[in-house]
Protein backbone atom coordinates (compact mmCIF):
# COMPACT_ATOMS: atom_id res chain seq x y z
CA UNK A 1 0.00 0.00 0.00
CA UNK A 2 1.40 3.37 -1.05
CA UNK A 3 0.14 6.61 0.43
CA UNK A 4 -0.04 10.22 -0.71
CA UNK A 5 -1.05 12.75 1.90
CA UNK A 6 -1.75 16.47 1.91
CA UNK A 7 -4.33 18.37 -0.14
CA UNK A 8 -1.90 19.71 -2.77
CA UNK A 9 -0.14 16.39 -3.24
CA UNK A 10 -3.36 14.41 -3.71
CA UNK A 11 -4.93 17.08 -5.95
CA UNK A 12 -1.93 17.26 -8.29
CA UNK A 13 -1.65 13.48 -8.47
CA UNK A 14 -5.33 13.28 -9.42
CA UNK A 15 -4.81 15.81 -12.20
CA UNK A 16 -1.99 13.91 -13.86
CA UNK A 17 -3.30 10.38 -13.10
CA UNK A 18 0.29 9.16 -12.89
CA UNK A 19 -0.78 6.51 -10.38
CA UNK A 20 -3.69 4.10 -10.03
CA UNK A 21 -5.84 5.28 -7.11
CA UNK A 22 -7.70 2.80 -4.93
CA UNK A 23 -9.51 5.29 -2.69
CA UNK A 24 -9.11 8.58 -0.84
CA UNK A 25 -9.59 8.81 2.91
CA UNK A 26 -10.69 12.09 4.49
CA UNK A 27 -11.11 13.31 8.05
CA UNK A 28 -14.80 13.43 8.88
CA UNK A 29 -14.18 16.33 11.28
CA UNK A 30 -12.97 18.66 8.51
CA UNK A 31 -15.50 20.55 6.35
CA UNK A 32 -13.58 23.41 4.70
CA UNK A 33 -13.82 24.47 1.04
CA UNK A 34 -10.49 22.97 -0.11
CA UNK A 35 -11.39 19.51 1.11
CA UNK A 36 -14.89 19.89 -0.32
CA UNK A 37 -13.46 20.63 -3.77
CA UNK A 38 -11.17 17.63 -3.56
CA UNK A 39 -14.10 15.42 -2.55
CA UNK A 40 -16.14 16.71 -5.52
CA UNK A 41 -13.26 15.91 -7.89
CA UNK A 42 -13.07 12.37 -6.51
CA UNK A 43 -16.81 11.93 -7.04
CA UNK A 44 -16.54 13.35 -10.57
CA UNK A 45 -14.00 10.73 -11.64
CA UNK A 46 -15.66 7.92 -9.70
CA UNK A 47 -12.96 7.52 -7.07
CA UNK A 48 -14.25 6.14 -3.74
CA UNK A 49 -13.98 8.46 -0.72
CA UNK A 50 -13.94 7.11 2.82
CA UNK A 51 -14.48 9.23 5.93
CA UNK A 52 -12.65 8.33 9.12
CA UNK A 53 -11.61 10.07 12.32
CA UNK A 54 -8.51 12.26 12.40
CA UNK A 55 -6.94 9.75 14.79
CA UNK A 56 -7.31 7.00 12.19
CA UNK A 57 -5.73 9.25 9.53
CA UNK A 58 -2.85 9.97 11.90
CA UNK A 59 -2.22 6.24 12.20
CA UNK A 60 -2.41 5.73 8.43
CA UNK A 61 0.03 8.53 7.65
CA UNK A 62 2.33 7.88 10.59
CA UNK A 63 1.33 11.08 12.38
CA UNK A 64 2.68 13.34 9.60
CA UNK A 65 0.90 16.55 8.59
CA UNK A 66 -1.69 15.01 6.26
CA UNK A 67 -4.12 18.01 6.25
CA UNK A 68 -7.07 15.68 6.63
CA UNK A 69 -6.61 13.62 3.48
CA UNK A 70 -4.71 10.42 2.64
CA UNK A 71 -4.90 8.67 -0.74
CA UNK A 72 -4.13 4.98 -1.20
CA UNK A 73 -2.45 4.43 -4.58
CA UNK A 74 -0.18 2.22 -6.61
CA UNK A 75 3.56 2.82 -6.50
CA UNK A 76 4.99 5.87 -8.22
CA UNK A 77 5.37 5.22 -11.93
CA UNK A 78 8.89 6.35 -12.74
CA UNK A 79 9.83 7.65 -16.17
CA UNK A 80 12.43 6.17 -18.48
CA UNK A 81 15.65 8.08 -19.09
CA UNK A 82 14.50 8.71 -22.66
CA UNK A 83 11.29 10.28 -21.35
CA UNK A 84 13.27 12.68 -19.16
CA UNK A 85 15.48 13.68 -22.09
CA UNK A 86 12.52 14.29 -24.42
CA UNK A 87 10.63 16.34 -21.80
CA UNK A 88 12.58 19.41 -22.96
CA UNK A 89 10.76 22.65 -22.10
CA UNK A 90 12.93 25.32 -23.70
CA UNK A 91 15.72 25.90 -26.20
CA UNK A 92 18.18 24.02 -24.00
CA UNK A 93 17.63 21.00 -21.77
CA UNK A 94 18.26 20.99 -18.03
CA UNK A 95 18.24 17.69 -16.16
CA UNK A 96 18.99 17.26 -12.47
CA UNK A 97 21.05 14.24 -11.41
CA UNK A 98 20.87 13.41 -7.69
CA UNK A 99 23.82 11.27 -6.67
CA UNK A 100 22.46 9.62 -3.53
CA UNK A 101 20.13 12.11 -1.82
CA UNK A 102 18.90 10.18 1.22
CA UNK A 103 16.60 12.61 3.05
CA UNK A 104 13.06 12.55 1.56
CA UNK A 105 12.51 16.13 2.73
CA UNK A 106 15.50 17.26 0.69
CA UNK A 107 14.29 15.30 -2.33
CA UNK A 108 10.80 16.78 -2.05
CA UNK A 109 12.16 20.32 -1.75
CA UNK A 110 14.41 19.81 -4.78
CA UNK A 111 11.53 18.48 -6.90
CA UNK A 112 9.36 21.46 -5.93
CA UNK A 113 12.07 23.95 -6.94
CA UNK A 114 12.88 21.98 -10.09
CA UNK A 115 9.30 22.33 -11.26
CA UNK A 116 9.30 26.06 -10.52
CA UNK A 117 12.67 26.67 -12.21
CA UNK A 118 11.72 24.85 -15.42
CA UNK A 119 13.87 21.73 -15.01
CA UNK A 120 12.97 19.05 -17.55
CA UNK A 121 13.34 16.09 -15.20
CA UNK A 122 15.31 14.33 -12.48
CA UNK A 123 17.41 11.19 -12.38
CA UNK A 124 17.94 9.31 -9.12
CA UNK A 125 19.73 6.02 -8.33
CA UNK A 126 17.79 2.85 -7.61
CA UNK A 127 19.74 2.02 -4.45
CA UNK A 128 20.95 3.86 -1.37
CA UNK A 129 18.86 6.93 -2.09
CA UNK A 130 15.41 8.32 -1.32
CA UNK A 131 12.64 7.41 -3.74
CA UNK A 132 9.33 9.17 -4.34
CA UNK A 133 7.33 8.44 -1.19
CA UNK A 134 4.34 10.06 0.45
CA UNK A 135 6.68 12.38 2.36
CA UNK A 136 8.46 13.43 -0.84
CA UNK A 137 5.16 14.11 -2.60
CA UNK A 138 3.91 16.16 0.36
CA UNK A 139 7.09 18.25 0.68
CA UNK A 140 7.10 18.85 -3.08
CA UNK A 141 3.55 20.32 -2.83
CA UNK A 142 2.46 17.91 -5.55
CA UNK A 143 5.32 18.69 -7.96
CA UNK A 144 6.26 14.99 -8.13
CA UNK A 145 3.15 14.56 -10.27
CA UNK A 146 4.50 16.99 -12.89
CA UNK A 147 8.28 16.53 -13.03
CA UNK A 148 9.48 13.34 -14.79
CA UNK A 149 11.71 11.29 -12.47
CA UNK A 150 13.77 8.36 -13.72
CA UNK A 151 15.53 5.70 -11.66
CA UNK A 152 18.82 4.30 -12.98
CA UNK A 153 21.15 1.56 -11.74
CA UNK A 154 24.41 3.44 -12.38
CA UNK A 155 24.77 7.23 -12.22
CA UNK A 156 28.26 7.31 -13.78
CA UNK A 157 27.12 5.25 -16.77
CA UNK A 158 24.06 7.47 -17.15
CA UNK A 159 26.29 10.55 -17.32
CA UNK A 160 28.24 8.90 -20.13
CA UNK A 161 24.98 8.16 -21.96
CA UNK A 162 23.98 11.82 -21.64
CA UNK A 163 27.35 13.00 -22.93
CA UNK A 164 26.87 10.81 -25.99
CA UNK A 165 23.57 12.66 -26.49
CA UNK A 166 25.38 16.03 -26.53
CA UNK A 167 24.75 16.95 -22.89
CA UNK A 168 27.37 18.78 -20.84
CA UNK A 169 27.70 17.50 -17.27
CA UNK A 170 28.04 20.11 -14.51
CA UNK A 171 28.88 18.89 -11.00
CA UNK A 172 28.35 20.98 -7.89
CA UNK A 173 31.48 20.49 -5.76
CA UNK A 174 32.56 22.77 -2.93
CA UNK A 175 36.24 21.88 -3.51
CA UNK A 176 36.55 23.68 -6.85
CA UNK A 177 37.46 27.39 -7.05
CA UNK A 178 35.22 27.91 -10.10
CA UNK A 179 31.92 29.46 -9.00
CA UNK A 180 28.58 28.49 -10.50
CA UNK A 181 27.83 31.97 -11.86
CA UNK A 182 30.92 32.03 -14.09
CA UNK A 183 29.66 29.17 -16.28
CA UNK A 184 27.48 29.83 -19.34
CA UNK A 185 24.49 27.50 -18.96
CA UNK A 186 23.12 28.16 -22.44
CA UNK A 187 23.69 24.57 -23.47
CA UNK A 188 22.04 21.20 -22.96
CA UNK A 189 23.27 20.25 -19.51
CA UNK A 190 22.80 17.94 -16.57
CA UNK A 191 23.43 19.34 -13.10
CA UNK A 192 24.82 16.79 -10.62
CA UNK A 193 24.27 17.16 -6.88
CA UNK A 194 25.75 14.83 -4.29
CA UNK A 195 24.46 13.29 -1.09
CA UNK A 196 24.06 15.20 2.14
CA UNK A 197 27.44 15.68 3.79
CA UNK A 198 29.27 13.48 1.28
CA UNK A 199 29.01 15.31 -2.02
CA UNK A 200 29.24 13.58 -5.37
CA UNK A 201 31.11 10.28 -5.59
CA UNK A 202 34.64 10.35 -7.02
CA UNK A 203 33.71 8.26 -10.06
CA UNK A 204 30.79 10.58 -10.80
CA UNK A 205 33.00 13.62 -10.23
CA UNK A 206 35.48 12.36 -12.85
CA UNK A 207 32.65 12.10 -15.41
CA UNK A 208 31.74 15.78 -15.07
CA UNK A 209 32.76 18.21 -17.82
CA UNK A 210 32.65 21.16 -15.40
CA UNK A 211 32.82 21.46 -11.62
CA UNK A 212 31.40 24.55 -9.94
CA UNK A 213 30.92 25.71 -6.37
CA UNK A 214 28.79 28.20 -4.44
CA UNK A 215 30.92 30.79 -2.62
CA UNK A 216 30.39 30.72 1.14
CA UNK A 217 30.91 34.11 2.78
CA UNK A 218 30.03 33.15 6.35
CA UNK A 219 31.37 30.71 8.91
CA UNK A 220 29.31 27.67 7.88
CA UNK A 221 31.18 25.76 5.13
CA UNK A 222 28.24 24.58 3.02
CA UNK A 223 24.53 24.87 2.25
CA UNK A 224 21.80 22.29 2.61
CA UNK A 225 21.67 20.34 -0.67
CA UNK A 226 18.12 21.47 -1.50
CA UNK A 227 19.12 25.13 -1.01
CA UNK A 228 22.29 24.68 -3.08
CA UNK A 229 20.22 23.07 -5.83
CA UNK A 230 17.81 26.01 -5.81
CA UNK A 231 20.64 28.55 -6.08
CA UNK A 232 22.11 26.93 -9.18
CA UNK A 233 18.78 26.05 -10.82
CA UNK A 234 17.69 29.67 -10.68
CA UNK A 235 21.03 30.86 -12.02
CA UNK A 236 20.41 28.61 -15.03
CA UNK A 237 16.89 30.02 -15.38
CA UNK A 238 18.19 33.59 -15.05
CA UNK A 239 20.80 33.11 -17.78
CA UNK A 240 18.28 31.55 -20.13
CA UNK A 241 15.68 34.27 -19.85
CA UNK A 242 15.58 36.80 -22.66
CA UNK A 243 18.17 39.52 -22.13
CA UNK A 244 15.82 42.23 -23.40
CA UNK A 245 13.46 41.94 -20.44
CA UNK A 246 12.84 45.32 -18.81
CA UNK A 247 14.91 45.93 -15.71
CA UNK A 248 13.94 47.89 -12.61
CA UNK A 249 16.11 50.93 -11.93
CA UNK A 250 16.27 51.73 -8.23
CA UNK A 251 16.97 55.39 -9.05
CA UNK A 252 13.69 55.79 -10.88
CA UNK A 253 10.97 56.34 -8.34
CA UNK A 254 7.39 57.33 -8.89
TASUL-V112897 format. One record per backbone hydrogen bond with DSSP energy under -1.0 kcal/mol. NH is the residue of the N-H (numbers start at 0). CO is the residue of the C=O. If there is no record, write none. Layout:
NH|CO + NH|CO
This chain:
1|72 + 3|70 + 5|65 + 5|68 + 9|5 + 10|6 + 11|7 + 12|8 + 13|9 + 14|10 + 15|11 + 16|12 + 21|71 + 22|71 + 23|47 + 24|69 + 25|49 + 26|67 + 27|51 + 29|26 + 35|31 + 36|32 + 37|33 + 38|34 + 39|35 + 40|36 + 41|37 + 42|38 + 43|39 + 44|40 + 46|41 + 49|23 + 51|25 + 56|52 + 57|53 + 58|54 + 59|55 + 60|56 + 62|57 + 65|63 + 68|65 + 69|24 + 70|3 + 71|22 + 72|1 + 73|19 + 78|148 + 83|79 + 84|80 + 85|81 + 94|188 + 95|120 + 96|190 + 97|122 + 98|192 + 99|97 + 106|102 + 107|103 + 108|104 + 109|105 + 110|106 + 111|107 + 112|108 + 113|109 + 114|110 + 115|111 + 116|112 + 118|113 + 119|93 + 121|147 + 122|95 + 123|149 + 125|151 + 129|100 + 132|130 + 136|132 + 137|133 + 138|134 + 139|135 + 140|137 + 141|136 + 142|139 + 144|141 + 145|142 + 146|142 + 149|121 + 151|123 + 157|153 + 158|154 + 159|155 + 160|156 + 161|157 + 162|158 + 163|159 + 165|162 + 166|161 + 167|187 + 169|189 + 170|209 + 171|191 + 172|211 + 175|172 + 179|212 + 181|178 + 182|179 + 186|184 + 188|92 + 189|167 + 190|94 + 191|169 + 192|96 + 194|198 + 197|194 + 198|194 + 204|200 + 205|201 + 207|204 + 208|168 + 209|168 + 211|170 + 212|177 + 227|223 + 228|224 + 229|225 + 230|226 + 231|227 + 232|228 + 233|229 + 234|230 + 235|231 + 236|232 + 237|233 + 238|234 + 239|235 + 244|241 + 251|248
